[in-house]
């Protein structure tokens, strides 16, 4: 994947809030790595609508799509 590649992430947080969007691969990697480590940590994600500071210890689930996909219909 190139540096400009983006992937779709959906993050569930304590209390039921869900955030999601397309982020660069490095940010998705950083969050995924932080979820595997112990300790309180914050990961910063740049989504289309702004910057999110995610407190890793508050994440209840994390979903990462292989690529940023778009819905659409092809002709053919």
Biopython code that builds the backbone (N, CA, C, O; Angstrom):
import numpy as np
from Bio.PDB.StructureBuilder import StructureBuilder

atoms = [
    (1, "UNK", "N", (0.834, -1.183, 0.000)),
    (1, "UNK", "CA", (0.000, 0.000, 0.000)),
    (1, "UNK", "C", (0.874, 1.240, 0.000)),
    (1, "UNK", "O", (1.904, 1.281, 0.674)),
    (2, "UNK", "N", (0.468, 2.247, -0.752)),
    (2, "UNK", "CA", (1.206, 3.493, -0.781)),
    (2, "UNK", "C", (0.925, 4.332, 0.451)),
    (2, "UNK", "O", (-0.021, 4.081, 1.198)),
    (3, "UNK", "N", (1.780, 5.346, 0.646)),
    (3, "UNK", "CA", (1.620, 6.199, 1.816)),
    (3, "UNK", "C", (0.280, 6.901, 1.838)),
    (3, "UNK", "O", (-0.257, 7.161, 2.915)),
    (4, "UNK", "N", (-0.277, 7.218, 0.670)),
    (4, "UNK", "CA", (-1.532, 7.949, 0.618)),
    (4, "UNK", "C", (-2.749, 7.031, 0.703)),
    (4, "UNK", "O", (-3.882, 7.512, 0.674)),
    (5, "UNK", "N", (-2.535, 5.714, 0.808)),
    (5, "UNK", "CA", (-3.646, 4.772, 0.932)),
    (5, "UNK", "C", (-4.435, 5.048, 2.200)),
    (5, "UNK", "O", (-3.875, 5.412, 3.234)),
    (6, "UNK", "N", (-5.726, 4.871, 2.102)),
    (6, "UNK", "CA", (-6.591, 5.058, 3.255)),
    (6, "UNK", "C", (-7.421, 3.791, 3.437)),
    (6, "UNK", "O", (-7.740, 3.093, 2.474)),
    (7, "UNK", "N", (-7.760, 3.512, 4.684)),
    (7, "UNK", "CA", (-8.590, 2.361, 5.011)),
    (7, "UNK", "C", (-9.762, 2.844, 5.851)),
    (7, "UNK", "O", (-9.695, 3.890, 6.496)),
    (8, "UNK", "N", (-10.822, 2.074, 5.831)),
    (8, "UNK", "CA", (-12.015, 2.390, 6.610)),
    (8, "UNK", "C", (-11.869, 1.776, 7.999)),
    (8, "UNK", "O", (-11.517, 0.603, 8.126)),
    (9, "UNK", "N", (-12.139, 2.569, 9.049)),
    (9, "UNK", "CA", (-12.157, 2.041, 10.413)),
    (9, "UNK", "C", (-13.481, 2.419, 11.071)),
    (9, "UNK", "O", (-14.045, 3.482, 10.811)),
    (10, "UNK", "N", (-13.958, 1.524, 11.926)),
    (10, "UNK", "CA", (-15.112, 1.784, 12.776)),
    (10, "UNK", "C", (-14.675, 1.437, 14.191)),
    (10, "UNK", "O", (-14.140, 0.357, 14.442)),
    (11, "UNK", "N", (-14.909, 2.368, 15.115)),
    (11, "UNK", "CA", (-14.425, 2.216, 16.482)),
    (11, "UNK", "C", (-15.600, 2.379, 17.431)),
    (11, "UNK", "O", (-16.260, 3.418, 17.445)),
    (12, "UNK", "N", (-15.858, 1.344, 18.224)),
    (12, "UNK", "CA", (-16.898, 1.413, 19.248)),
    (12, "UNK", "C", (-16.264, 1.820, 20.567)),
    (12, "UNK", "O", (-15.198, 1.326, 20.937)),
    (13, "UNK", "N", (-16.934, 2.731, 21.275)),
    (13, "UNK", "CA", (-16.410, 3.240, 22.533)),
    (13, "UNK", "C", (-17.347, 2.911, 23.681)),
    (13, "UNK", "O", (-18.537, 2.671, 23.474)),
    (14, "UNK", "N", (-16.806, 2.901, 24.894)),
    (14, "UNK", "CA", (-17.647, 2.710, 26.075)),
    (14, "UNK", "C", (-18.772, 3.732, 26.034)),
    (14, "UNK", "O", (-18.550, 4.880, 25.647)),
    (15, "UNK", "N", (-19.958, 3.337, 26.423)),
    (15, "UNK", "CA", (-21.110, 4.227, 26.387)),
    (15, "UNK", "C", (-21.907, 4.108, 25.109)),
    (15, "UNK", "O", (-22.982, 4.698, 24.993)),
    (16, "UNK", "N", (-21.398, 3.350, 24.139)),
    (16, "UNK", "CA", (-22.158, 3.084, 22.927)),
    (16, "UNK", "C", (-21.854, 3.963, 21.741)),
    (16, "UNK", "O", (-22.388, 3.713, 20.660)),
    (17, "UNK", "N", (-21.016, 4.989, 21.884)),
    (17, "UNK", "CA", (-20.699, 5.849, 20.750)),
    (17, "UNK", "C", (-19.834, 5.097, 19.753)),
    (17, "UNK", "O", (-18.955, 4.322, 20.131)),
    (18, "UNK", "N", (-20.093, 5.337, 18.475)),
    (18, "UNK", "CA", (-19.298, 4.731, 17.406)),
    (18, "UNK", "C", (-18.794, 5.849, 16.510)),
    (18, "UNK", "O", (-19.557, 6.732, 16.118)),
    (19, "UNK", "N", (-17.512, 5.809, 16.191)),
    (19, "UNK", "CA", (-16.961, 6.739, 15.207)),
    (19, "UNK", "C", (-16.371, 5.905, 14.080)),
    (19, "UNK", "O", (-15.942, 4.770, 14.285)),
    (20, "UNK", "N", (-16.357, 6.477, 12.916)),
    (20, "UNK", "CA", (-15.815, 5.748, 11.784)),
    (20, "UNK", "C", (-15.481, 6.681, 10.655)),
    (20, "UNK", "O", (-15.973, 7.807, 10.586)),
    (21, "UNK", "N", (-14.651, 6.207, 9.784)),
    (21, "UNK", "CA", (-14.278, 6.979, 8.614)),
    (21, "UNK", "C", (-13.030, 6.406, 7.993)),
    (21, "UNK", "O", (-12.550, 5.339, 8.377)),
    (22, "UNK", "N", (-12.514, 7.135, 7.023)),
    (22, "UNK", "CA", (-11.312, 6.714, 6.317)),
    (22, "UNK", "C", (-10.102, 7.398, 6.928)),
    (22, "UNK", "O", (-10.087, 8.616, 7.106)),
    (23, "UNK", "N", (-9.083, 6.602, 7.250)),
    (23, "UNK", "CA", (-7.852, 7.124, 7.830)),
    (23, "UNK", "C", (-6.672, 6.591, 7.040)),
    (23, "UNK", "O", (-6.803, 5.619, 6.296)),
    (24, "UNK", "N", (-5.520, 7.227, 7.202)),
    (24, "UNK", "CA", (-4.338, 6.705, 6.526)),
    (24, "UNK", "C", (-3.919, 5.396, 7.197)),
    (24, "UNK", "O", (-4.230, 5.151, 8.362)),
    (25, "UNK", "N", (-3.227, 4.587, 6.459)),
    (25, "UNK", "CA", (-2.838, 3.253, 6.910)),
    (25, "UNK", "C", (-2.007, 3.330, 8.193)),
    (25, "UNK", "O", (-2.187, 2.507, 9.091)),
    (26, "UNK", "N", (-1.101, 4.305, 8.290)),
    (26, "UNK", "CA", (-0.239, 4.424, 9.472)),
    (26, "UNK", "C", (-1.064, 4.669, 10.729)),
    (26, "UNK", "O", (-0.749, 4.122, 11.786)),
    (27, "UNK", "N", (-2.116, 5.481, 10.631)),
    (27, "UNK", "CA", (-2.974, 5.741, 11.790)),
    (27, "UNK", "C", (-3.733, 4.490, 12.209)),
    (27, "UNK", "O", (-3.836, 4.192, 13.399)),
    (28, "UNK", "N", (-4.258, 3.765, 11.244)),
    (28, "UNK", "CA", (-4.969, 2.521, 11.550)),
    (28, "UNK", "C", (-4.018, 1.518, 12.193)),
    (28, "UNK", "O", (-4.391, 0.823, 13.138)),
    (29, "UNK", "N", (-2.794, 1.442, 11.685)),
    (29, "UNK", "CA", (-1.786, 0.548, 12.259)),
    (29, "UNK", "C", (-1.473, 0.943, 13.706)),
    (29, "UNK", "O", (-1.362, 0.080, 14.577)),
    (30, "UNK", "N", (-1.333, 2.244, 13.959)),
    (30, "UNK", "CA", (-1.006, 2.728, 15.303)),
    (30, "UNK", "C", (-2.099, 2.372, 16.297)),
    (30, "UNK", "O", (-1.807, 1.953, 17.418)),
    (31, "UNK", "N", (-3.363, 2.534, 15.895)),
    (31, "UNK", "CA", (-4.465, 2.190, 16.797)),
    (31, "UNK", "C", (-4.510, 0.687, 17.032)),
    (31, "UNK", "O", (-4.679, 0.236, 18.165)),
    (32, "UNK", "N", (-4.360, -0.071, 15.982)),
    (32, "UNK", "CA", (-4.386, -1.525, 16.121)),
    (32, "UNK", "C", (-3.273, -2.018, 17.044)),
    (32, "UNK", "O", (-3.498, -2.894, 17.879)),
    (33, "UNK", "N", (-2.078, -1.458, 16.894)),
    (33, "UNK", "CA", (-0.951, -1.830, 17.751)),
    (33, "UNK", "C", (-1.233, -1.433, 19.205)),
    (33, "UNK", "O", (-0.952, -2.207, 20.120)),
    (34, "UNK", "N", (-1.776, -0.252, 19.421)),
    (34, "UNK", "CA", (-2.069, 0.224, 20.779)),
    (34, "UNK", "C", (-3.105, -0.658, 21.470)),
    (34, "UNK", "O", (-3.060, -0.826, 22.688)),
    (35, "UNK", "N", (-4.027, -1.215, 20.711)),
    (35, "UNK", "CA", (-5.046, -2.090, 21.287)),
    (35, "UNK", "C", (-4.441, -3.383, 21.830)),
    (35, "UNK", "O", (-5.024, -4.029, 22.700)),
    (36, "UNK", "N", (-3.279, -3.754, 21.317)),
    (36, "UNK", "CA", (-2.619, -4.983, 21.754)),
    (36, "UNK", "C", (-1.684, -4.756, 22.945)),
    (36, "UNK", "O", (-1.203, -5.712, 23.553)),
    (37, "UNK", "N", (-1.431, -3.490, 23.272)),
    (37, "UNK", "CA", (-0.525, -3.159, 24.366)),
    (37, "UNK", "C", (-1.321, -2.877, 25.634)),
    (37, "UNK", "O", (-2.493, -2.506, 25.566)),
    (38, "UNK", "N", (-0.699, -3.047, 26.766)),
    (38, "UNK", "CA", (-1.314, -2.690, 28.038)),
    (38, "UNK", "C", (-0.997, -1.235, 28.363)),
    (38, "UNK", "O", (-0.022, -0.672, 27.865)),
    (39, "UNK", "N", (-1.824, -0.644, 29.197)),
    (39, "UNK", "CA", (-1.569, 0.721, 29.642)),
    (39, "UNK", "C", (-2.489, 1.724, 28.979)),
    (39, "UNK", "O", (-3.081, 1.448, 27.935)),
    (40, "UNK", "N", (-2.603, 2.868, 29.581)),
    (40, "UNK", "CA", (-3.457, 3.940, 29.071)),
    (40, "UNK", "C", (-2.684, 4.680, 27.981)),
    (40, "UNK", "O", (-1.533, 5.070, 28.173)),
    (41, "UNK", "N", (-3.328, 4.862, 26.851)),
    (41, "UNK", "CA", (-2.671, 5.494, 25.719)),
    (41, "UNK", "C", (-3.706, 6.195, 24.854)),
    (41, "UNK", "O", (-4.859, 5.767, 24.790)),
    (42, "UNK", "N", (-3.304, 7.257, 24.198)),
    (42, "UNK", "CA", (-4.169, 7.986, 23.274)),
    (42, "UNK", "C", (-3.557, 7.891, 21.886)),
    (42, "UNK", "O", (-2.350, 8.065, 21.712)),
    (43, "UNK", "N", (-4.407, 7.612, 20.895)),
    (43, "UNK", "CA", (-3.983, 7.581, 19.502)),
    (43, "UNK", "C", (-4.776, 8.655, 18.764)),
    (43, "UNK", "O", (-5.990, 8.762, 18.937)),
    (44, "UNK", "N", (-4.092, 9.448, 17.944)),
    (44, "UNK", "CA", (-4.738, 10.519, 17.189)),
    (44, "UNK", "C", (-5.035, 10.018, 15.786)),
    (44, "UNK", "O", (-4.146, 9.533, 15.086)),
    (45, "UNK", "N", (-6.305, 10.141, 15.379)),
    (45, "UNK", "CA", (-6.738, 9.744, 14.034)),
    (45, "UNK", "C", (-7.259, 10.965, 13.299)),
    (45, "UNK", "O", (-8.022, 11.754, 13.857)),
    (46, "UNK", "N", (-6.850, 11.124, 12.049)),
    (46, "UNK", "CA", (-7.352, 12.186, 11.183)),
    (46, "UNK", "C", (-8.435, 11.600, 10.286)),
    (46, "UNK", "O", (-8.136, 10.848, 9.359)),
    (47, "UNK", "N", (-9.699, 11.942, 10.561)),
    (47, "UNK", "CA", (-10.804, 11.500, 9.719)),
    (47, "UNK", "C", (-11.235, 12.659, 8.828)),
    (47, "UNK", "O", (-10.727, 13.772, 8.966)),
    (48, "UNK", "N", (-12.159, 12.405, 7.926)),
    (48, "UNK", "CA", (-12.603, 13.433, 6.992)),
    (48, "UNK", "C", (-13.159, 14.662, 7.704)),
    (48, "UNK", "O", (-12.994, 15.784, 7.225)),
    (49, "UNK", "N", (-13.817, 14.455, 8.847)),
    (49, "UNK", "CA", (-14.475, 15.567, 9.529)),
    (49, "UNK", "C", (-13.679, 16.130, 10.700)),
    (49, "UNK", "O", (-14.190, 16.967, 11.444)),
    (50, "UNK", "N", (-12.443, 15.687, 10.874)),
    (50, "UNK", "CA", (-11.618, 16.267, 11.927)),
    (50, "UNK", "C", (-10.678, 15.275, 12.573)),
    (50, "UNK", "O", (-10.570, 14.119, 12.162)),
    (51, "UNK", "N", (-10.006, 15.758, 13.591)),
    (51, "UNK", "CA", (-9.021, 14.964, 14.334)),
    (51, "UNK", "C", (-9.683, 14.377, 15.576)),
    (51, "UNK", "O", (-10.369, 15.082, 16.316)),
    (52, "UNK", "N", (-9.474, 13.084, 15.798)),
    (52, "UNK", "CA", (-10.020, 12.390, 16.964)),
    (52, "UNK", "C", (-8.871, 11.889, 17.826)),
    (52, "UNK", "O", (-7.925, 11.280, 17.327)),
    (53, "UNK", "N", (-8.963, 12.149, 19.117)),
    (53, "UNK", "CA", (-8.013, 11.611, 20.092)),
    (53, "UNK", "C", (-8.732, 10.443, 20.762)),
    (53, "UNK", "O", (-9.647, 10.648, 21.560)),
    (54, "UNK", "N", (-8.321, 9.234, 20.441)),
    (54, "UNK", "CA", (-8.995, 8.033, 20.916)),
    (54, "UNK", "C", (-8.252, 7.493, 22.135)),
    (54, "UNK", "O", (-7.070, 7.159, 22.050)),
    (55, "UNK", "N", (-8.951, 7.410, 23.271)),
    (55, "UNK", "CA", (-8.382, 6.812, 24.476)),
    (55, "UNK", "C", (-8.528, 5.306, 24.313)),
    (55, "UNK", "O", (-9.633, 4.767, 24.370)),
    (56, "UNK", "N", (-7.414, 4.644, 24.113)),
    (56, "UNK", "CA", (-7.405, 3.234, 23.750)),
    (56, "UNK", "C", (-8.117, 2.370, 24.787)),
    (56, "UNK", "O", (-8.795, 1.407, 24.425)),
    (57, "UNK", "N", (-7.975, 2.697, 26.057)),
    (57, "UNK", "CA", (-8.602, 1.877, 27.099)),
    (57, "UNK", "C", (-10.127, 1.964, 27.066)),
    (57, "UNK", "O", (-10.792, 1.169, 27.730)),
    (58, "UNK", "N", (-10.700, 2.909, 26.312)),
    (58, "UNK", "CA", (-12.150, 3.068, 26.200)),
    (58, "UNK", "C", (-12.740, 2.418, 24.953)),
    (58, "UNK", "O", (-13.952, 2.462, 24.747)),
    (59, "UNK", "N", (-11.894, 1.817, 24.123)),
    (59, "UNK", "CA", (-12.356, 1.183, 22.881)),
    (59, "UNK", "C", (-12.941, -0.188, 23.210)),
    (59, "UNK", "O", (-12.297, -1.018, 23.852)),
    (60, "UNK", "N", (-14.190, -0.409, 22.752)),
    (60, "UNK", "CA", (-14.842, -1.698, 22.984)),
    (60, "UNK", "C", (-14.738, -2.607, 21.761)),
    (60, "UNK", "O", (-14.742, -3.831, 21.896)),
    (61, "UNK", "N", (-14.646, -2.019, 20.575)),
    (61, "UNK", "CA", (-14.365, -2.821, 19.378)),
    (61, "UNK", "C", (-13.725, -1.958, 18.313)),
    (61, "UNK", "O", (-13.857, -0.734, 18.312)),
    (62, "UNK", "N", (-13.027, -2.625, 17.405)),
    (62, "UNK", "CA", (-12.322, -1.962, 16.320)),
    (62, "UNK", "C", (-12.488, -2.808, 15.075)),
    (62, "UNK", "O", (-12.191, -4.002, 15.076)),
    (63, "UNK", "N", (-12.959, -2.186, 14.025)),
    (63, "UNK", "CA", (-13.099, -2.894, 12.750)),
    (63, "UNK", "C", (-12.330, -2.119, 11.698)),
    (63, "UNK", "O", (-12.436, -0.897, 11.600)),
    (64, "UNK", "N", (-11.559, -2.846, 10.920)),
    (64, "UNK", "CA", (-10.746, -2.238, 9.875)),
    (64, "UNK", "C", (-11.027, -2.946, 8.569)),
    (64, "UNK", "O", (-10.889, -4.166, 8.472)),
    (65, "UNK", "N", (-11.421, -2.186, 7.571)),
    (65, "UNK", "CA", (-11.640, -2.745, 6.242)),
    (65, "UNK", "C", (-10.322, -2.701, 5.482)),
    (65, "UNK", "O", (-9.465, -1.862, 5.762)),
    (66, "UNK", "N", (-10.164, -3.589, 4.539)),
    (66, "UNK", "CA", (-8.915, -3.648, 3.788)),
    (66, "UNK", "C", (-8.636, -2.393, 2.985)),
    (66, "UNK", "O", (-7.478, -2.044, 2.755)),
    (67, "UNK", "N", (-9.677, -1.722, 2.563)),
    (67, "UNK", "CA", (-9.495, -0.484, 1.818)),
    (67, "UNK", "C", (-10.687, 0.411, 2.022)),
    (67, "UNK", "O", (-11.749, -0.045, 2.447)),
    (68, "UNK", "N", (-10.523, 1.688, 1.721)),
    (68, "UNK", "CA", (-11.632, 2.638, 1.796)),
    (68, "UNK", "C", (-12.531, 2.356, 0.600)),
    (68, "UNK", "O", (-12.153, 2.602, -0.545)),
    (69, "UNK", "N", (-13.719, 1.841, 0.874)),
    (69, "UNK", "CA", (-14.595, 1.449, -0.217)),
    (69, "UNK", "C", (-15.716, 2.458, -0.405)),
    (69, "UNK", "O", (-16.056, 3.217, 0.502)),
    (70, "UNK", "N", (-16.269, 2.446, -1.587)),
    (70, "UNK", "CA", (-17.398, 3.320, -1.906)),
    (70, "UNK", "C", (-18.501, 2.474, -2.505)),
    (70, "UNK", "O", (-18.255, 1.555, -3.287)),
    (71, "UNK", "N", (-19.724, 2.804, -2.121)),
    (71, "UNK", "CA", (-20.870, 2.129, -2.696)),
    (71, "UNK", "C", (-21.170, 2.722, -4.053)),
    (71, "UNK", "O", (-21.012, 3.925, -4.256)),
    (72, "UNK", "N", (-21.595, 1.904, -4.971)),
    (72, "UNK", "CA", (-21.930, 2.416, -6.285)),
    (72, "UNK", "C", (-22.441, 1.300, -7.176)),
    (72, "UNK", "O", (-22.381, 0.119, -6.831)),
    (73, "UNK", "N", (-22.928, 1.694, -8.295)),
    (73, "UNK", "CA", (-23.451, 0.731, -9.249)),
    (73, "UNK", "C", (-22.689, 0.887, -10.547)),
    (73, "UNK", "O", (-22.469, 1.996, -11.035)),
    (74, "UNK", "N", (-22.297, -0.235, -11.088)),
    (74, "UNK", "CA", (-21.606, -0.201, -12.373)),
    (74, "UNK", "C", (-22.564, -0.508, -13.501)),
    (74, "UNK", "O", (-23.597, -1.143, -13.289)),
    (75, "UNK", "N", (-22.237, -0.071, -14.675)),
    (75, "UNK", "CA", (-23.060, -0.406, -15.827)),
    (75, "UNK", "C", (-22.445, -1.591, -16.530)),
    (75, "UNK", "O", (-21.230, -1.787, -16.511)),
    (76, "UNK", "N", (-23.269, -2.347, -17.125)),
    (76, "UNK", "CA", (-22.660, -3.457, -17.822)),
    (76, "UNK", "C", (-23.575, -4.500, -18.115)),
    (76, "UNK", "O", (-23.191, -5.509, -18.707)),
]
sb = StructureBuilder()
sb.init_structure("model")
sb.init_model(0)
sb.init_chain("A")
sb.init_seg("    ")
for serial, (resi, resn, name, xyz) in enumerate(atoms, 1):
    if name == "N":
        sb.init_residue(resn, " ", resi, " ")
    sb.init_atom(name, np.array(xyz, "f"), 0.0, 1.0, " ", f" {name:<3s}", serial, name[0])
structure = sb.get_structure()
